[in-house]
Amino acid sequence: MNSFMTDNQTLEDLNLLGKFKPQSIFSLFNQVHTAGGERLLEKMFREPLTDHMEINRRSDHFRYFQGKGVQFSLPSSLFREAESYLTSSGGGSLPMIMLDVARKRIAGIAVRDEQFDQLLAGITAATAMLQQLSRLLDQLTDHPHPEELEPVRKIFADQRLQWLKHWHSGQRFSFMQVIRYHHLLRHVFRVAVESALDLAYHIDVYIAVGNVAAARQFSYAVAFPKEDAVFYASALRHPGLVNGVSNTLSFGQNKNLLFLTGANMAGKSTLMKAFGIAAYLAHMGFPVAAGAMKFSVSDGLFTSINVPDDISMGYSHFYAEVLRVKHVAQQVSNGHNLVVIFDELFKGTNVKDAYDATLSVTRALADYRNCFFIISTHIVEVGEALLQTNGNVLFRFMPTVMAGNVPRYTYRLAEGISSDRQGMSIIENEGIFVLLSG
């Protein structure tokens, strides 16, 4: 299976990754309680899916746990101790374990060595975690994909592990129980218990993501094969904005490029980021900030929103833009089905060159009907030229409403090309000419 194509520029533009990065999309969903769950969540963020059935299957998990309302309430500290014990080296035959545990016990009595107490704490934590996982599985009898839970259910059904169900918090294991249970968990059932631990990580992520979806009123996108060439999202908004204004976006092979105009601060960049984030999360099977969404899977996603210059390489801002467009054009021309977002193409050069280049690049990209594009610009004359030649281009703008000399922004898409010319009014409102004339 092919991996989803993207790059660091896109991840930065959309602020997708980063545990400690302010307002990153990862941090929005990172409500997990386990270290393994956090690792799994990051892996999902770094590896979006490209198979529509696999995407819908993962969405089923999130939707199910969101509706089920169950919690995996083991304290994080206890889970960390269980994880440390279950993933540590150890085990071996029963005689070897008996000798090792006896040595730890004698050392603990003779010289106050803590190894035996640490082993006991690890077994206790693992028992608590496995017991809660077993009880949680008993509540999931209506799971949409029971075959994924069945292997772990069989583990807990084994007679040699029935003590897990009868253990109660505060119970201290005897010396012989420590030997027996350590042998079972770290030798006899080592691989099986590690698969149970992996299931616990997945459930941790499913519950956390489902909780975020419920709290933020996100929905789950439905994935279709790439041949369907469809994208539709109603009430689409930026997931980082609690009360963000929503819009509807729709693409198909006959309308595969959206040409977006409007003033600065009118909301163009936020809309494009909302679209890009929704496309990325949908390929992960994650909930999206939309009322409803359906999409055909793409091979990848590329953006050009905040392209930096590169002083070390001697690149100007304009040349960095050119290289970015070239990189994306190579991927498009190679036949990949892509989602592409360009915000203000060629703003680092003069107006005449920017007009010619934006018009030529937009026309050329629009011919690739297997891809979806959003291209924004202040050069509305480009749109007027496209109107004459490209029937597969959607024209939308973000309006500016003037209240006297004060601009107000609706943040809602309107059909057509912007005719707003409020730049001088904004400059005059800031009193720049008054300052300079004094």
Secondary structure, DSSP 4 states (H G I P E B T S, - for coil): -PPPB--HHHHHHTT---SSSTT-HHHHH---SSHHHHHHHHHHHHS----HHHHHHHHHHHHHHHHH-------HHHHHHHHHHHTSS----HHHHHHHHHHHHHHHHHH--SHHHHHHHHHHHHHHHHHHHHHHHHT-TT-S-GGGTHHHHHHHHSGGGTHHHH--TTPPPPHHHHHHHHHIIIIITHHHHHHHHHHHHHHHHHHHHHHHHHHHT-EE-EEE-GGG-EEEEEEE--TT-TTPPPEEEEEETTB-EEEEEE-TTSSHHHHHHHHHHHHHHHHHT-EESSSEEEEE--SEEEEESS---BTTTTB-HHHHHHHHHHHHHHHHHTT--EEEEEESTTTTS-HHHHHHHHHHHHHHHHT-TTSEEEEE-S-HHHHHHHHHH-TTEEEEEE-EEEETTEEEE----EES------HHHHHHHTTHHHHHH-
